[in-house]
Amino acid sequence: MSTIQTAPHDAMHDELNEFRRHLRILGPVQRRILSVLMPQLIALEEAGDADGALSIIEEVKSILWEGRRTRH
C-alpha cells in the first residue's frame, strides 16, 4: 500500500484515539449529554441532513473542549 492510500486511515485512527482520550476525561454530566447527542447525530446522517449533523458535531466538539478545560 502506498502512503496516499494509508494516510486517510491513519488520520481516522488518530482522530478516534484523540476522541477516546477526551472521552475518558469527561464528567458524568458531559457523558450523559453525549449519550443523547450521538444517536441524534446518527439519525441525522442517515436522513441525509448534513447541516443538522454538522450542528451536532459542533456541540460534541464543544463538550469535549469543555472537558479538556475543566479536567484539572
PDB file of N, CA, C and O in Angstrom:
ATOM      1  N   MET A   1       0.826  -1.183   0.000  1.00  0.00           N
ATOM      2  CA  MET A   1       0.000   0.000   0.000  1.00  0.00           C
ATOM      3  C   MET A   1       0.863   1.236   0.000  1.00  0.00           C
ATOM      4  O   MET A   1       1.900   1.277   0.663  1.00  0.00           O
ATOM      5  N   SER A   2       0.451   2.225  -0.727  1.00  0.00           N
ATOM      6  CA  SER A   2       1.214   3.465  -0.754  1.00  0.00           C
ATOM      7  C   SER A   2       0.806   4.360   0.401  1.00  0.00           C
ATOM      8  O   SER A   2      -0.211   4.127   1.053  1.00  0.00           O
ATOM      9  N   THR A   3       1.602   5.375   0.644  1.00  0.00           N
ATOM     10  CA  THR A   3       1.325   6.329   1.719  1.00  0.00           C
ATOM     11  C   THR A   3       0.008   7.051   1.479  1.00  0.00           C
ATOM     12  O   THR A   3      -0.724   7.345   2.423  1.00  0.00           O
ATOM     13  N   ILE A   4      -0.289   7.334   0.230  1.00  0.00           N
ATOM     14  CA  ILE A   4      -1.524   8.045  -0.103  1.00  0.00           C
ATOM     15  C   ILE A   4      -2.738   7.217   0.307  1.00  0.00           C
ATOM     16  O   ILE A   4      -3.722   7.773   0.796  1.00  0.00           O
ATOM     17  N   GLN A   5      -2.688   5.911   0.121  1.00  0.00           N
ATOM     18  CA  GLN A   5      -3.816   5.054   0.467  1.00  0.00           C
ATOM     19  C   GLN A   5      -3.970   4.896   1.971  1.00  0.00           C
ATOM     20  O   GLN A   5      -5.096   4.775   2.454  1.00  0.00           O
ATOM     21  N   THR A   6      -2.874   4.894   2.732  1.00  0.00           N
ATOM     22  CA  THR A   6      -2.970   4.682   4.167  1.00  0.00           C
ATOM     23  C   THR A   6      -3.172   5.981   4.944  1.00  0.00           C
ATOM     24  O   THR A   6      -3.604   5.937   6.096  1.00  0.00           O
ATOM     25  N   ALA A   7      -2.876   7.122   4.352  1.00  0.00           N
ATOM     26  CA  ALA A   7      -2.983   8.393   5.065  1.00  0.00           C
ATOM     27  C   ALA A   7      -4.389   8.642   5.613  1.00  0.00           C
ATOM     28  O   ALA A   7      -4.506   9.002   6.784  1.00  0.00           O
ATOM     29  N   PRO A   8      -5.464   8.472   4.832  1.00  0.00           N
ATOM     30  CA  PRO A   8      -6.803   8.695   5.411  1.00  0.00           C
ATOM     31  C   PRO A   8      -7.101   7.742   6.563  1.00  0.00           C
ATOM     32  O   PRO A   8      -7.721   8.141   7.548  1.00  0.00           O
ATOM     33  N   HIS A   9      -6.668   6.493   6.452  1.00  0.00           N
ATOM     34  CA  HIS A   9      -6.886   5.524   7.524  1.00  0.00           C
ATOM     35  C   HIS A   9      -6.125   5.971   8.776  1.00  0.00           C
ATOM     36  O   HIS A   9      -6.675   5.927   9.876  1.00  0.00           O
ATOM     37  N   ASP A  10      -4.873   6.397   8.623  1.00  0.00           N
ATOM     38  CA  ASP A  10      -4.072   6.852   9.755  1.00  0.00           C
ATOM     39  C   ASP A  10      -4.700   8.081  10.403  1.00  0.00           C
ATOM     40  O   ASP A  10      -4.734   8.183  11.630  1.00  0.00           O
ATOM     41  N   ALA A  11      -5.191   9.004   9.604  1.00  0.00           N
ATOM     42  CA  ALA A  11      -5.821  10.214  10.144  1.00  0.00           C
ATOM     43  C   ALA A  11      -7.077   9.844  10.922  1.00  0.00           C
ATOM     44  O   ALA A  11      -7.319  10.393  11.997  1.00  0.00           O
ATOM     45  N   MET A  12      -7.878   8.923  10.397  1.00  0.00           N
ATOM     46  CA  MET A  12      -9.088   8.500  11.088  1.00  0.00           C
ATOM     47  C   MET A  12      -8.724   7.804  12.403  1.00  0.00           C
ATOM     48  O   MET A  12      -9.372   8.027  13.426  1.00  0.00           O
ATOM     49  N   HIS A  13      -7.699   6.972  12.373  1.00  0.00           N
ATOM     50  CA  HIS A  13      -7.244   6.278  13.579  1.00  0.00           C
ATOM     51  C   HIS A  13      -6.781   7.288  14.628  1.00  0.00           C
ATOM     52  O   HIS A  13      -7.101   7.152  15.809  1.00  0.00           O
ATOM     53  N   ASP A  14      -6.032   8.294  14.197  1.00  0.00           N
ATOM     54  CA  ASP A  14      -5.574   9.340  15.119  1.00  0.00           C
ATOM     55  C   ASP A  14      -6.744  10.109  15.716  1.00  0.00           C
ATOM     56  O   ASP A  14      -6.745  10.416  16.908  1.00  0.00           O
ATOM     57  N   GLU A  15      -7.739  10.422  14.894  1.00  0.00           N
ATOM     58  CA  GLU A  15      -8.920  11.145  15.385  1.00  0.00           C
ATOM     59  C   GLU A  15      -9.696  10.300  16.393  1.00  0.00           C
ATOM     60  O   GLU A  15     -10.156  10.816  17.411  1.00  0.00           O
ATOM     61  N   LEU A  16      -9.842   9.015  16.117  1.00  0.00           N
ATOM     62  CA  LEU A  16     -10.539   8.135  17.054  1.00  0.00           C
ATOM     63  C   LEU A  16      -9.795   8.052  18.384  1.00  0.00           C
ATOM     64  O   LEU A  16     -10.411   8.084  19.449  1.00  0.00           O
ATOM     65  N   ASN A  17      -8.487   7.946  18.318  1.00  0.00           N
ATOM     66  CA  ASN A  17      -7.704   7.904  19.554  1.00  0.00           C
ATOM     67  C   ASN A  17      -7.831   9.197  20.337  1.00  0.00           C
ATOM     68  O   ASN A  17      -7.936   9.166  21.563  1.00  0.00           O
ATOM     69  N   GLU A  18      -7.824  10.338  19.648  1.00  0.00           N
ATOM     70  CA  GLU A  18      -7.993  11.618  20.327  1.00  0.00           C
ATOM     71  C   GLU A  18      -9.383  11.715  20.955  1.00  0.00           C
ATOM     72  O   GLU A  18      -9.518  12.183  22.085  1.00  0.00           O
ATOM     73  N   PHE A  19     -10.411  11.279  20.239  1.00  0.00           N
ATOM     74  CA  PHE A  19     -11.770  11.287  20.769  1.00  0.00           C
ATOM     75  C   PHE A  19     -11.850  10.430  22.036  1.00  0.00           C
ATOM     76  O   PHE A  19     -12.457  10.838  23.027  1.00  0.00           O
ATOM     77  N   ARG A  20     -11.247   9.267  22.002  1.00  0.00           N
ATOM     78  CA  ARG A  20     -11.269   8.376  23.170  1.00  0.00           C
ATOM     79  C   ARG A  20     -10.544   8.994  24.363  1.00  0.00           C
ATOM     80  O   ARG A  20     -10.998   8.863  25.500  1.00  0.00           O
ATOM     81  N   ARG A  21      -9.416   9.668  24.110  1.00  0.00           N
ATOM     82  CA  ARG A  21      -8.687  10.339  25.191  1.00  0.00           C
ATOM     83  C   ARG A  21      -9.558  11.390  25.851  1.00  0.00           C
ATOM     84  O   ARG A  21      -9.633  11.460  27.078  1.00  0.00           O
ATOM     85  N   HIS A  22     -10.214  12.206  25.046  1.00  0.00           N
ATOM     86  CA  HIS A  22     -11.079  13.250  25.578  1.00  0.00           C
ATOM     87  C   HIS A  22     -12.280  12.657  26.302  1.00  0.00           C
ATOM     88  O   HIS A  22     -12.696  13.171  27.341  1.00  0.00           O
ATOM     89  N   LEU A  23     -12.829  11.597  25.768  1.00  0.00           N
ATOM     90  CA  LEU A  23     -13.996  10.963  26.369  1.00  0.00           C
ATOM     91  C   LEU A  23     -13.688  10.457  27.778  1.00  0.00           C
ATOM     92  O   LEU A  23     -14.537  10.536  28.665  1.00  0.00           O
ATOM     93  N   ARG A  24     -12.489   9.943  27.982  1.00  0.00           N
ATOM     94  CA  ARG A  24     -12.108   9.423  29.300  1.00  0.00           C
ATOM     95  C   ARG A  24     -12.043  10.505  30.366  1.00  0.00           C
ATOM     96  O   ARG A  24     -12.189  10.202  31.550  1.00  0.00           O
ATOM     97  N   ILE A  25     -11.828  11.760  29.981  1.00  0.00           N
ATOM     98  CA  ILE A  25     -11.679  12.824  30.982  1.00  0.00           C
ATOM     99  C   ILE A  25     -12.980  13.573  31.257  1.00  0.00           C
ATOM    100  O   ILE A  25     -13.008  14.486  32.083  1.00  0.00           O
ATOM    101  N   LEU A  26     -14.041  13.197  30.579  1.00  0.00           N
ATOM    102  CA  LEU A  26     -15.317  13.882  30.768  1.00  0.00           C
ATOM    103  C   LEU A  26     -15.970  13.480  32.084  1.00  0.00           C
ATOM    104  O   LEU A  26     -15.784  12.375  32.594  1.00  0.00           O
ATOM    105  N   GLY A  27     -16.731  14.411  32.602  1.00  0.00           N
ATOM    106  CA  GLY A  27     -17.509  14.128  33.796  1.00  0.00           C
ATOM    107  C   GLY A  27     -18.799  13.411  33.446  1.00  0.00           C
ATOM    108  O   GLY A  27     -19.118  13.255  32.267  1.00  0.00           O
ATOM    109  N   PRO A  28     -19.545  12.972  34.448  1.00  0.00           N
ATOM    110  CA  PRO A  28     -20.774  12.213  34.198  1.00  0.00           C
ATOM    111  C   PRO A  28     -21.843  13.009  33.446  1.00  0.00           C
ATOM    112  O   PRO A  28     -22.563  12.444  32.623  1.00  0.00           O
ATOM    113  N   VAL A  29     -21.952  14.297  33.716  1.00  0.00           N
ATOM    114  CA  VAL A  29     -22.963  15.105  33.023  1.00  0.00           C
ATOM    115  C   VAL A  29     -22.619  15.214  31.546  1.00  0.00           C
ATOM    116  O   VAL A  29     -23.489  15.063  30.689  1.00  0.00           O
ATOM    117  N   GLN A  30     -21.356  15.475  31.248  1.00  0.00           N
ATOM    118  CA  GLN A  30     -20.942  15.579  29.850  1.00  0.00           C
ATOM    119  C   GLN A  30     -21.152  14.254  29.124  1.00  0.00           C
ATOM    120  O   GLN A  30     -21.553  14.244  27.960  1.00  0.00           O
ATOM    121  N   ARG A  31     -20.889  13.152  29.789  1.00  0.00           N
ATOM    122  CA  ARG A  31     -21.099  11.836  29.165  1.00  0.00           C
ATOM    123  C   ARG A  31     -22.577  11.593  28.868  1.00  0.00           C
ATOM    124  O   ARG A  31     -22.923  11.052  27.818  1.00  0.00           O
ATOM    125  N   ARG A  32     -23.444  11.993  29.790  1.00  0.00           N
ATOM    126  CA  ARG A  32     -24.892  11.821  29.553  1.00  0.00           C
ATOM    127  C   ARG A  32     -25.347  12.657  28.371  1.00  0.00           C
ATOM    128  O   ARG A  32     -26.147  12.202  27.554  1.00  0.00           O
ATOM    129  N   ILE A  33     -24.841  13.873  28.281  1.00  0.00           N
ATOM    130  CA  ILE A  33     -25.212  14.738  27.149  1.00  0.00           C
ATOM    131  C   ILE A  33     -24.766  14.092  25.844  1.00  0.00           C
ATOM    132  O   ILE A  33     -25.529  14.053  24.879  1.00  0.00           O
ATOM    133  N   LEU A  34     -23.546  13.590  25.808  1.00  0.00           N
ATOM    134  CA  LEU A  34     -23.057  12.924  24.601  1.00  0.00           C
ATOM    135  C   LEU A  34     -23.866  11.681  24.270  1.00  0.00           C
ATOM    136  O   LEU A  34     -24.082  11.378  23.096  1.00  0.00           O
ATOM    137  N   SER A  35     -24.314  10.961  25.286  1.00  0.00           N
ATOM    138  CA  SER A  35     -25.093   9.747  25.027  1.00  0.00           C
ATOM    139  C   SER A  35     -26.426  10.078  24.364  1.00  0.00           C
ATOM    140  O   SER A  35     -27.011   9.228  23.693  1.00  0.00           O
ATOM    141  N   VAL A  36     -26.907  11.298  24.546  1.00  0.00           N
ATOM    142  CA  VAL A  36     -28.129  11.743  23.872  1.00  0.00           C
ATOM    143  C   VAL A  36     -27.811  12.262  22.474  1.00  0.00           C
ATOM    144  O   VAL A  36     -28.551  11.998  21.526  1.00  0.00           O
ATOM    145  N   LEU A  37     -26.713  12.998  22.348  1.00  0.00           N
ATOM    146  CA  LEU A  37     -26.376  13.612  21.067  1.00  0.00           C
ATOM    147  C   LEU A  37     -25.929  12.613  20.008  1.00  0.00           C
ATOM    148  O   LEU A  37     -26.240  12.786  18.830  1.00  0.00           O
ATOM    149  N   MET A  38     -25.215  11.585  20.399  1.00  0.00           N
ATOM    150  CA  MET A  38     -24.667  10.654  19.408  1.00  0.00           C
ATOM    151  C   MET A  38     -25.752   9.932  18.608  1.00  0.00           C
ATOM    152  O   MET A  38     -25.631   9.856  17.385  1.00  0.00           O
ATOM    153  N   PRO A  39     -26.805   9.399  19.233  1.00  0.00           N
ATOM    154  CA  PRO A  39     -27.866   8.791  18.420  1.00  0.00           C
ATOM    155  C   PRO A  39     -28.553   9.806  17.492  1.00  0.00           C
ATOM    156  O   PRO A  39     -28.966   9.466  16.383  1.00  0.00           O
ATOM    157  N   GLN A  40     -28.668  11.051  17.960  1.00  0.00           N
ATOM    158  CA  GLN A  40     -29.246  12.085  17.106  1.00  0.00           C
ATOM    159  C   GLN A  40     -28.359  12.332  15.889  1.00  0.00           C
ATOM    160  O   GLN A  40     -28.853  12.511  14.775  1.00  0.00           O
ATOM    161  N   LEU A  41     -27.061  12.341  16.111  1.00  0.00           N
ATOM    162  CA  LEU A  41     -26.115  12.525  15.009  1.00  0.00           C
ATOM    163  C   LEU A  41     -26.269  11.410  13.981  1.00  0.00           C
ATOM    164  O   LEU A  41     -26.305  11.672  12.779  1.00  0.00           O
ATOM    165  N   ILE A  42     -26.357  10.187  14.443  1.00  0.00           N
ATOM    166  CA  ILE A  42     -26.506   9.043  13.539  1.00  0.00           C
ATOM    167  C   ILE A  42     -27.810   9.146  12.757  1.00  0.00           C
ATOM    168  O   ILE A  42     -27.835   8.898  11.551  1.00  0.00           O
ATOM    169  N   ALA A  43     -28.894   9.512  13.441  1.00  0.00           N
ATOM    170  CA  ALA A  43     -30.193   9.640  12.764  1.00  0.00           C
ATOM    171  C   ALA A  43     -30.159  10.735  11.703  1.00  0.00           C
ATOM    172  O   ALA A  43     -30.697  10.560  10.610  1.00  0.00           O
ATOM    173  N   LEU A  44     -29.527  11.862  12.024  1.00  0.00           N
ATOM    174  CA  LEU A  44     -29.438  12.950  11.053  1.00  0.00           C
ATOM    175  C   LEU A  44     -28.607  12.540   9.848  1.00  0.00           C
ATOM    176  O   LEU A  44     -28.953  12.861   8.712  1.00  0.00           O
ATOM    177  N   GLU A  45     -27.522  11.837  10.092  1.00  0.00           N
ATOM    178  CA  GLU A  45     -26.666  11.385   8.997  1.00  0.00           C
ATOM    179  C   GLU A  45     -27.427  10.406   8.111  1.00  0.00           C
ATOM    180  O   GLU A  45     -27.349  10.489   6.886  1.00  0.00           O
ATOM    181  N   GLU A  46     -28.162   9.482   8.720  1.00  0.00           N
ATOM    182  CA  GLU A  46     -28.935   8.510   7.947  1.00  0.00           C
ATOM    183  C   GLU A  46     -30.045   9.179   7.151  1.00  0.00           C
ATOM    184  O   GLU A  46     -30.408   8.711   6.072  1.00  0.00           O
ATOM    185  N   ALA A  47     -30.587  10.278   7.684  1.00  0.00           N
ATOM    186  CA  ALA A  47     -31.644  11.009   6.987  1.00  0.00           C
ATOM    187  C   ALA A  47     -31.088  11.949   5.915  1.00  0.00           C
ATOM    188  O   ALA A  47     -31.846  12.566   5.167  1.00  0.00           O
ATOM    189  N   GLY A  48     -29.761  12.051   5.849  1.00  0.00           N
ATOM    190  CA  GLY A  48     -29.151  12.926   4.855  1.00  0.00           C
ATOM    191  C   GLY A  48     -29.158  14.394   5.241  1.00  0.00           C
ATOM    192  O   GLY A  48     -28.982  15.260   4.384  1.00  0.00           O
ATOM    193  N   ASP A  49     -29.358  14.683   6.510  1.00  0.00           N
ATOM    194  CA  ASP A  49     -29.389  16.069   6.996  1.00  0.00           C
ATOM    195  C   ASP A  49     -27.980  16.487   7.411  1.00  0.00           C
ATOM    196  O   ASP A  49     -27.628  16.444   8.590  1.00  0.00           O
ATOM    197  N   ALA A  50     -27.184  16.892   6.425  1.00  0.00           N
ATOM    198  CA  ALA A  50     -25.790  17.255   6.685  1.00  0.00           C
ATOM    199  C   ALA A  50     -25.682  18.457   7.619  1.00  0.00           C
ATOM    200  O   ALA A  50     -24.832  18.475   8.509  1.00  0.00           O
ATOM    201  N   ASP A  51     -26.533  19.457   7.424  1.00  0.00           N
ATOM    202  CA  ASP A  51     -26.475  20.646   8.283  1.00  0.00           C
ATOM    203  C   ASP A  51     -26.784  20.301   9.737  1.00  0.00           C
ATOM    204  O   ASP A  51     -26.110  20.775  10.652  1.00  0.00           O
ATOM    205  N   GLY A  52     -27.790  19.489   9.941  1.00  0.00           N
ATOM    206  CA  GLY A  52     -28.137  19.060  11.290  1.00  0.00           C
ATOM    207  C   GLY A  52     -27.018  18.240  11.912  1.00  0.00           C
ATOM    208  O   GLY A  52     -26.697  18.416  13.088  1.00  0.00           O
ATOM    209  N   ALA A  53     -26.426  17.347  11.131  1.00  0.00           N
ATOM    210  CA  ALA A  53     -25.328  16.519  11.629  1.00  0.00           C
ATOM    211  C   ALA A  53     -24.131  17.384  11.996  1.00  0.00           C
ATOM    212  O   ALA A  53     -23.496  17.155  13.025  1.00  0.00           O
ATOM    213  N   LEU A  54     -23.820  18.364  11.175  1.00  0.00           N
ATOM    214  CA  LEU A  54     -22.702  19.263  11.483  1.00  0.00           C
ATOM    215  C   LEU A  54     -22.962  20.069  12.747  1.00  0.00           C
ATOM    216  O   LEU A  54     -22.039  20.351  13.511  1.00  0.00           O
ATOM    217  N   SER A  55     -24.207  20.434  12.962  1.00  0.00           N
ATOM    218  CA  SER A  55     -24.565  21.151  14.180  1.00  0.00           C
ATOM    219  C   SER A  55     -24.309  20.292  15.412  1.00  0.00           C
ATOM    220  O   SER A  55     -23.768  20.772  16.408  1.00  0.00           O
ATOM    221  N   ILE A  56     -24.694  19.031  15.345  1.00  0.00           N
ATOM    222  CA  ILE A  56     -24.458  18.102  16.461  1.00  0.00           C
ATOM    223  C   ILE A  56     -22.954  17.908  16.667  1.00  0.00           C
ATOM    224  O   ILE A  56     -22.482  17.868  17.803  1.00  0.00           O
ATOM    225  N   ILE A  57     -22.209  17.790  15.581  1.00  0.00           N
ATOM    226  CA  ILE A  57     -20.756  17.620  15.687  1.00  0.00           C
ATOM    227  C   ILE A  57     -20.137  18.810  16.403  1.00  0.00           C
ATOM    228  O   ILE A  57     -19.239  18.637  17.227  1.00  0.00           O
ATOM    229  N   GLU A  58     -20.601  20.008  16.101  1.00  0.00           N
ATOM    230  CA  GLU A  58     -20.080  21.201  16.783  1.00  0.00           C
ATOM    231  C   GLU A  58     -20.411  21.163  18.275  1.00  0.00           C
ATOM    232  O   GLU A  58     -19.593  21.565  19.102  1.00  0.00           O
ATOM    233  N   GLU A  59     -21.597  20.685  18.618  1.00  0.00           N
ATOM    234  CA  GLU A  59     -21.956  20.544  20.035  1.00  0.00           C
ATOM    235  C   GLU A  59     -21.039  19.538  20.728  1.00  0.00           C
ATOM    236  O   GLU A  59     -20.581  19.774  21.846  1.00  0.00           O
ATOM    237  N   VAL A  60     -20.778  18.422  20.061  1.00  0.00           N
ATOM    238  CA  VAL A  60     -19.908  17.398  20.630  1.00  0.00           C
ATOM    239  C   VAL A  60     -18.505  17.968  20.834  1.00  0.00           C
ATOM    240  O   VAL A  60     -17.891  17.755  21.880  1.00  0.00           O
ATOM    241  N   LYS A  61     -18.001  18.690  19.839  1.00  0.00           N
ATOM    242  CA  LYS A  61     -16.677  19.301  19.971  1.00  0.00           C
ATOM    243  C   LYS A  61     -16.621  20.240  21.169  1.00  0.00           C
ATOM    244  O   LYS A  61     -15.653  20.226  21.930  1.00  0.00           O
ATOM    245  N   SER A  62     -17.654  21.053  21.335  1.00  0.00           N
ATOM    246  CA  SER A  62     -17.637  21.995  22.457  1.00  0.00           C
ATOM    247  C   SER A  62     -17.668  21.254  23.790  1.00  0.00           C
ATOM    248  O   SER A  62     -17.038  21.698  24.751  1.00  0.00           O
ATOM    249  N   ILE A  63     -18.381  20.143  23.868  1.00  0.00           N
ATOM    250  CA  ILE A  63     -18.415  19.343  25.101  1.00  0.00           C
ATOM    251  C   ILE A  63     -17.036  18.747  25.372  1.00  0.00           C
ATOM    252  O   ILE A  63     -16.567  18.749  26.510  1.00  0.00           O
ATOM    253  N   LEU A  64     -16.388  18.237  24.322  1.00  0.00           N
ATOM    254  CA  LEU A  64     -15.059  17.671  24.505  1.00  0.00           C
ATOM    255  C   LEU A  64     -14.064  18.737  24.944  1.00  0.00           C
ATOM    256  O   LEU A  64     -13.228  18.481  25.810  1.00  0.00           O
ATOM    257  N   TRP A  65     -14.142  19.926  24.361  1.00  0.00           N
ATOM    258  CA  TRP A  65     -13.237  21.010  24.752  1.00  0.00           C
ATOM    259  C   TRP A  65     -13.520  21.460  26.174  1.00  0.00           C
ATOM    260  O   TRP A  65     -12.595  21.786  26.919  1.00  0.00           O
ATOM    261  N   GLU A  66     -14.790  21.481  26.555  1.00  0.00           N
ATOM    262  CA  GLU A  66     -15.139  21.848  27.941  1.00  0.00           C
ATOM    263  C   GLU A  66     -14.507  20.861  28.911  1.00  0.00           C
ATOM    264  O   GLU A  66     -13.990  21.257  29.956  1.00  0.00           O
ATOM    265  N   GLY A  67     -14.546  19.580  28.571  1.00  0.00           N
ATOM    266  CA  GLY A  67     -13.920  18.564  29.408  1.00  0.00           C
ATOM    267  C   GLY A  67     -12.424  18.768  29.509  1.00  0.00           C
ATOM    268  O   GLY A  67     -11.837  18.540  30.566  1.00  0.00           O
ATOM    269  N   ARG A  68     -11.807  19.189  28.434  1.00  0.00           N
ATOM    270  CA  ARG A  68     -10.368  19.443  28.443  1.00  0.00           C
ATOM    271  C   ARG A  68     -10.035  20.613  29.365  1.00  0.00           C
ATOM    272  O   ARG A  68      -9.043  20.572  30.093  1.00  0.00           O
ATOM    273  N   ARG A  69     -10.870  21.659  29.334  1.00  0.00           N
ATOM    274  CA  ARG A  69     -10.609  22.856  30.146  1.00  0.00           C
ATOM    275  C   ARG A  69     -10.902  22.622  31.630  1.00  0.00           C
ATOM    276  O   ARG A  69     -10.280  23.248  32.489  1.00  0.00           O
ATOM    277  N   THR A  70     -11.848  21.723  31.937  1.00  0.00           N
ATOM    278  CA  THR A  70     -12.284  21.564  33.326  1.00  0.00           C
ATOM    279  C   THR A  70     -11.722  20.324  34.007  1.00  0.00           C
ATOM    280  O   THR A  70     -12.140  20.003  35.120  1.00  0.00           O
ATOM    281  N   ARG A  71     -10.806  19.631  33.390  1.00  0.00           N
ATOM    282  CA  ARG A  71     -10.346  18.364  33.979  1.00  0.00           C
ATOM    283  C   ARG A  71      -9.401  18.550  35.147  1.00  0.00           C
ATOM    284  O   ARG A  71      -9.154  17.590  35.876  1.00  0.00           O
ATOM    285  N   HIS A  72      -8.864  19.733  35.358  1.00  0.00           N
ATOM    286  CA  HIS A  72      -7.894  19.962  36.452  1.00  0.00           C
ATOM    287  C   HIS A  72      -8.562  20.342  37.735  1.00  0.00           C
ATOM    288  O   HIS A  72      -7.887  20.566  38.739  1.00  0.00           O
TER     289      HIS A  72
END
